[in-house]
């Protein structure tokens, strides 16, 4: 049970951390709507591109 919990936590952390580390989603400097929108846009854009790459490889 502990191993499953650790694996789930690692997957969740990677899900949020990969777009930030790749530079697609910059961490917002303040809580303005523009900053949050750019973060979410970069985050979603990263995962859309990742899915396109994975599906084209199949």
Backbone atoms as SQL, in Angstrom:
CREATE TABLE atoms (id INTEGER PRIMARY KEY, chain TEXT, resi INTEGER, resn TEXT, atom TEXT, x REAL, y REAL, z REAL);
INSERT INTO atoms VALUES
  (1, 'A', 1, 'UNK', 'N', 0.819, -1.188, 0.000),
  (2, 'A', 1, 'UNK', 'CA', 0.000, 0.000, 0.000),
  (3, 'A', 1, 'UNK', 'C', 0.864, 1.254, 0.000),
  (4, 'A', 2, 'UNK', 'N', 1.963, 1.255, 0.711),
  (5, 'A', 2, 'UNK', 'CA', 2.823, 2.432, 0.761),
  (6, 'A', 2, 'UNK', 'C', 3.488, 2.684, -0.586),
  (7, 'A', 3, 'UNK', 'N', 3.841, 1.630, -1.291),
  (8, 'A', 3, 'UNK', 'CA', 4.508, 1.784, -2.582),
  (9, 'A', 3, 'UNK', 'C', 3.550, 2.405, -3.592),
  (10, 'A', 4, 'UNK', 'N', 2.294, 1.982, -3.576),
  (11, 'A', 4, 'UNK', 'CA', 1.305, 2.541, -4.499),
  (12, 'A', 4, 'UNK', 'C', 1.119, 4.032, -4.223),
  (13, 'A', 5, 'UNK', 'N', 1.079, 4.413, -2.961),
  (14, 'A', 5, 'UNK', 'CA', 0.933, 5.818, -2.595),
  (15, 'A', 5, 'UNK', 'C', 2.115, 6.637, -3.089),
  (16, 'A', 6, 'UNK', 'N', 3.304, 6.119, -2.931),
  (17, 'A', 6, 'UNK', 'CA', 4.513, 6.821, -3.379),
  (18, 'A', 6, 'UNK', 'C', 4.503, 6.963, -4.896),
  (19, 'A', 7, 'UNK', 'N', 4.127, 5.920, -5.602),
  (20, 'A', 7, 'UNK', 'CA', 4.083, 5.971, -7.065),
  (21, 'A', 7, 'UNK', 'C', 3.064, 6.997, -7.537),
  (22, 'A', 8, 'UNK', 'N', 1.895, 7.037, -6.902),
  (23, 'A', 8, 'UNK', 'CA', 0.864, 8.006, -7.278),
  (24, 'A', 8, 'UNK', 'C', 1.360, 9.427, -7.023),
  (25, 'A', 9, 'UNK', 'N', 2.010, 9.661, -5.905),
  (26, 'A', 9, 'UNK', 'CA', 2.532, 10.993, -5.608),
  (27, 'A', 9, 'UNK', 'C', 3.605, 11.416, -6.605),
  (28, 'A', 10, 'UNK', 'N', 4.467, 10.503, -7.003),
  (29, 'A', 10, 'UNK', 'CA', 5.511, 10.815, -7.988),
  (30, 'A', 10, 'UNK', 'C', 4.886, 11.159, -9.334),
  (31, 'A', 11, 'UNK', 'N', 3.870, 10.426, -9.736),
  (32, 'A', 11, 'UNK', 'CA', 3.200, 10.704, -11.011),
  (33, 'A', 11, 'UNK', 'C', 2.537, 12.081, -10.972),
  (34, 'A', 12, 'UNK', 'N', 1.893, 12.419, -9.865),
  (35, 'A', 12, 'UNK', 'CA', 1.244, 13.731, -9.739),
  (36, 'A', 12, 'UNK', 'C', 2.284, 14.848, -9.781),
  (37, 'A', 13, 'UNK', 'N', 3.391, 14.671, -9.082),
  (38, 'A', 13, 'UNK', 'CA', 4.447, 15.690, -9.081),
  (39, 'A', 13, 'UNK', 'C', 5.022, 15.859, -10.484),
  (40, 'A', 14, 'UNK', 'N', 5.277, 14.764, -11.185),
  (41, 'A', 14, 'UNK', 'CA', 5.803, 14.859, -12.547),
  (42, 'A', 14, 'UNK', 'C', 4.807, 15.523, -13.486),
  (43, 'A', 15, 'UNK', 'N', 3.523, 15.257, -13.286),
  (44, 'A', 15, 'UNK', 'CA', 2.486, 15.858, -14.125),
  (45, 'A', 15, 'UNK', 'C', 2.539, 17.378, -14.046),
  (46, 'A', 16, 'UNK', 'N', 2.783, 17.910, -12.874),
  (47, 'A', 16, 'UNK', 'CA', 2.836, 19.359, -12.712),
  (48, 'A', 16, 'UNK', 'C', 4.235, 19.926, -12.938),
  (49, 'A', 17, 'UNK', 'N', 5.264, 19.156, -12.679),
  (50, 'A', 17, 'UNK', 'CA', 6.631, 19.674, -12.730),
  (51, 'A', 17, 'UNK', 'C', 7.233, 19.661, -14.134),
  (52, 'A', 18, 'UNK', 'N', 6.865, 18.700, -14.968),
  (53, 'A', 18, 'UNK', 'CA', 7.459, 18.610, -16.308),
  (54, 'A', 18, 'UNK', 'C', 7.229, 19.857, -17.158),
  (55, 'A', 19, 'UNK', 'N', 6.011, 20.406, -17.216),
  (56, 'A', 19, 'UNK', 'CA', 5.840, 21.635, -18.016),
  (57, 'A', 19, 'UNK', 'C', 6.648, 22.813, -17.474),
  (58, 'A', 20, 'UNK', 'N', 6.812, 22.878, -16.159),
  (59, 'A', 20, 'UNK', 'CA', 7.576, 23.977, -15.561),
  (60, 'A', 20, 'UNK', 'C', 9.050, 23.817, -15.884),
  (61, 'A', 21, 'UNK', 'N', 9.574, 22.607, -15.759),
  (62, 'A', 21, 'UNK', 'CA', 10.992, 22.379, -16.030),
  (63, 'A', 21, 'UNK', 'C', 11.336, 22.529, -17.504),
  (64, 'A', 22, 'UNK', 'N', 10.383, 22.240, -18.387),
  (65, 'A', 22, 'UNK', 'CA', 10.649, 22.379, -19.820),
  (66, 'A', 22, 'UNK', 'C', 10.624, 23.836, -20.270),
  (67, 'A', 23, 'UNK', 'N', 10.073, 24.711, -19.446),
  (68, 'A', 23, 'UNK', 'CA', 10.015, 26.120, -19.793),
  (69, 'A', 23, 'UNK', 'C', 8.729, 26.534, -20.472),
  (70, 'A', 24, 'UNK', 'N', 7.811, 25.617, -20.686),
  (71, 'A', 24, 'UNK', 'CA', 6.540, 25.969, -21.324),
  (72, 'A', 24, 'UNK', 'C', 5.618, 26.722, -20.385),
  (73, 'A', 25, 'UNK', 'N', 5.623, 26.368, -19.109),
  (74, 'A', 25, 'UNK', 'CA', 4.752, 27.013, -18.125),
  (75, 'A', 25, 'UNK', 'C', 5.636, 27.685, -17.082),
  (76, 'A', 26, 'UNK', 'N', 5.706, 29.006, -17.149),
  (77, 'A', 26, 'UNK', 'CA', 6.505, 29.720, -16.154),
  (78, 'A', 26, 'UNK', 'C', 5.684, 29.930, -14.892),
  (79, 'A', 27, 'UNK', 'N', 6.334, 29.846, -13.757),
  (80, 'A', 27, 'UNK', 'CA', 5.651, 30.012, -12.480),
  (81, 'A', 27, 'UNK', 'C', 5.198, 31.468, -12.362),
  (82, 'A', 28, 'UNK', 'N', 3.926, 31.683, -12.041),
  (83, 'A', 28, 'UNK', 'CA', 3.417, 33.059, -11.956),
  (84, 'A', 28, 'UNK', 'C', 4.128, 33.861, -10.867),
  (85, 'A', 29, 'UNK', 'N', 4.456, 35.112, -11.177),
  (86, 'A', 29, 'UNK', 'CA', 5.099, 35.987, -10.212),
  (87, 'A', 29, 'UNK', 'C', 4.120, 36.586, -9.230),
  (88, 'A', 30, 'UNK', 'N', 2.886, 36.796, -9.688),
  (89, 'A', 30, 'UNK', 'CA', 1.841, 37.296, -8.796),
  (90, 'A', 30, 'UNK', 'C', 0.536, 36.603, -9.159),
  (91, 'A', 31, 'UNK', 'N', -0.533, 36.980, -8.482),
  (92, 'A', 31, 'UNK', 'CA', -1.804, 36.292, -8.684),
  (93, 'A', 31, 'UNK', 'C', -2.713, 37.127, -9.584),
  (94, 'A', 32, 'UNK', 'N', -2.148, 37.639, -10.659),
  (95, 'A', 32, 'UNK', 'CA', -2.994, 38.368, -11.610),
  (96, 'A', 32, 'UNK', 'C', -3.577, 37.375, -12.616),
  (97, 'A', 33, 'UNK', 'N', -4.670, 37.766, -13.212),
  (98, 'A', 33, 'UNK', 'CA', -5.346, 36.887, -14.167),
  (99, 'A', 33, 'UNK', 'C', -4.451, 36.582, -15.364),
  (100, 'A', 34, 'UNK', 'N', -3.677, 37.554, -15.796),
  (101, 'A', 34, 'UNK', 'CA', -2.793, 37.358, -16.946),
  (102, 'A', 34, 'UNK', 'C', -1.711, 36.320, -16.642),
  (103, 'A', 35, 'UNK', 'N', -1.090, 36.432, -15.474),
  (104, 'A', 35, 'UNK', 'CA', -0.031, 35.487, -15.084),
  (105, 'A', 35, 'UNK', 'C', -0.578, 34.068, -14.955),
  (106, 'A', 36, 'UNK', 'N', -1.723, 33.935, -14.314),
  (107, 'A', 36, 'UNK', 'CA', -2.332, 32.613, -14.144),
  (108, 'A', 36, 'UNK', 'C', -2.739, 32.040, -15.498),
  (109, 'A', 37, 'UNK', 'N', -3.278, 32.880, -16.371),
  (110, 'A', 37, 'UNK', 'CA', -3.664, 32.431, -17.703),
  (111, 'A', 37, 'UNK', 'C', -2.480, 31.959, -18.527),
  (112, 'A', 38, 'UNK', 'N', -1.366, 32.682, -18.451),
  (113, 'A', 38, 'UNK', 'CA', -0.165, 32.257, -19.171),
  (114, 'A', 38, 'UNK', 'C', 0.363, 30.936, -18.625),
  (115, 'A', 39, 'UNK', 'N', 0.290, 30.760, -17.305),
  (116, 'A', 39, 'UNK', 'CA', 0.734, 29.500, -16.696),
  (117, 'A', 39, 'UNK', 'C', -0.137, 28.341, -17.161),
  (118, 'A', 40, 'UNK', 'N', -1.445, 28.516, -17.095),
  (119, 'A', 40, 'UNK', 'CA', -2.364, 27.444, -17.499),
  (120, 'A', 40, 'UNK', 'C', -2.233, 27.167, -18.996),
  (121, 'A', 41, 'UNK', 'N', -2.086, 28.213, -19.793),
  (122, 'A', 41, 'UNK', 'CA', -1.909, 28.030, -21.233),
  (123, 'A', 41, 'UNK', 'C', -0.640, 27.259, -21.567),
  (124, 'A', 42, 'UNK', 'N', 0.446, 27.578, -20.897),
  (125, 'A', 42, 'UNK', 'CA', 1.689, 26.839, -21.107),
  (126, 'A', 42, 'UNK', 'C', 1.585, 25.405, -20.641),
  (127, 'A', 43, 'UNK', 'N', 0.906, 25.208, -19.535),
  (128, 'A', 43, 'UNK', 'CA', 0.716, 23.874, -18.966),
  (129, 'A', 43, 'UNK', 'C', -0.093, 22.990, -19.915),
  (130, 'A', 44, 'UNK', 'N', -1.219, 23.519, -20.376),
  (131, 'A', 44, 'UNK', 'CA', -2.082, 22.757, -21.286),
  (132, 'A', 44, 'UNK', 'C', -1.396, 22.564, -22.633),
  (133, 'A', 45, 'UNK', 'N', -0.720, 23.590, -23.112),
  (134, 'A', 45, 'UNK', 'CA', -0.001, 23.473, -24.379),
  (135, 'A', 45, 'UNK', 'C', 1.070, 22.398, -24.346),
  (136, 'A', 46, 'UNK', 'N', 1.764, 22.290, -23.212),
  (137, 'A', 46, 'UNK', 'CA', 2.796, 21.258, -23.068),
  (138, 'A', 46, 'UNK', 'C', 2.181, 19.866, -23.196),
  (139, 'A', 47, 'UNK', 'N', 1.083, 19.642, -22.486),
  (140, 'A', 47, 'UNK', 'CA', 0.492, 18.302, -22.501),
  (141, 'A', 47, 'UNK', 'C', -0.181, 17.987, -23.827),
  (142, 'A', 48, 'UNK', 'N', -0.696, 18.982, -24.527),
  (143, 'A', 48, 'UNK', 'CA', -1.255, 18.736, -25.860),
  (144, 'A', 48, 'UNK', 'C', -0.145, 18.321, -26.818),
  (145, 'A', 49, 'UNK', 'N', 0.977, 19.036, -26.774),
  (146, 'A', 49, 'UNK', 'CA', 2.111, 18.674, -27.628),
  (147, 'A', 49, 'UNK', 'C', 2.667, 17.299, -27.264),
  (148, 'A', 50, 'UNK', 'N', 2.714, 16.994, -25.977),
  (149, 'A', 50, 'UNK', 'CA', 3.201, 15.680, -25.552),
  (150, 'A', 50, 'UNK', 'C', 2.285, 14.573, -26.057),
  (151, 'A', 51, 'UNK', 'N', 0.978, 14.783, -25.977),
  (152, 'A', 51, 'UNK', 'CA', 0.034, 13.779, -26.472),
  (153, 'A', 51, 'UNK', 'C', 0.131, 13.622, -27.987),
  (154, 'A', 52, 'UNK', 'N', 0.285, 14.744, -28.709),
  (155, 'A', 52, 'UNK', 'CA', 0.452, 14.665, -30.164),
  (156, 'A', 52, 'UNK', 'C', 1.706, 13.871, -30.519),
  (157, 'A', 53, 'UNK', 'N', 2.784, 14.103, -29.797),
  (158, 'A', 53, 'UNK', 'CA', 4.034, 13.391, -30.054),
  (159, 'A', 53, 'UNK', 'C', 3.880, 11.907, -29.768),
  (160, 'A', 54, 'UNK', 'N', 3.221, 11.579, -28.662),
  (161, 'A', 54, 'UNK', 'CA', 3.030, 10.167, -28.315),
  (162, 'A', 54, 'UNK', 'C', 2.142, 9.469, -29.337),
  (163, 'A', 55, 'UNK', 'N', 1.062, 10.136, -29.769),
  (164, 'A', 55, 'UNK', 'CA', 0.155, 9.504, -30.717),
  (165, 'A', 55, 'UNK', 'C', 0.760, 9.378, -32.107),
  (166, 'A', 56, 'UNK', 'N', 1.594, 10.323, -32.494),
  (167, 'A', 56, 'UNK', 'CA', 2.226, 10.223, -33.809),
  (168, 'A', 56, 'UNK', 'C', 3.300, 9.142, -33.827),
  (169, 'A', 57, 'UNK', 'N', 3.862, 8.824, -32.670),
  (170, 'A', 57, 'UNK', 'CA', 4.863, 7.767, -32.603),
  (171, 'A', 57, 'UNK', 'C', 4.226, 6.382, -32.716),
  (172, 'A', 58, 'UNK', 'N', 2.950, 6.298, -32.433),
  (173, 'A', 58, 'UNK', 'CA', 2.265, 5.013, -32.551),
  (174, 'A', 58, 'UNK', 'C', 1.943, 4.758, -33.991);
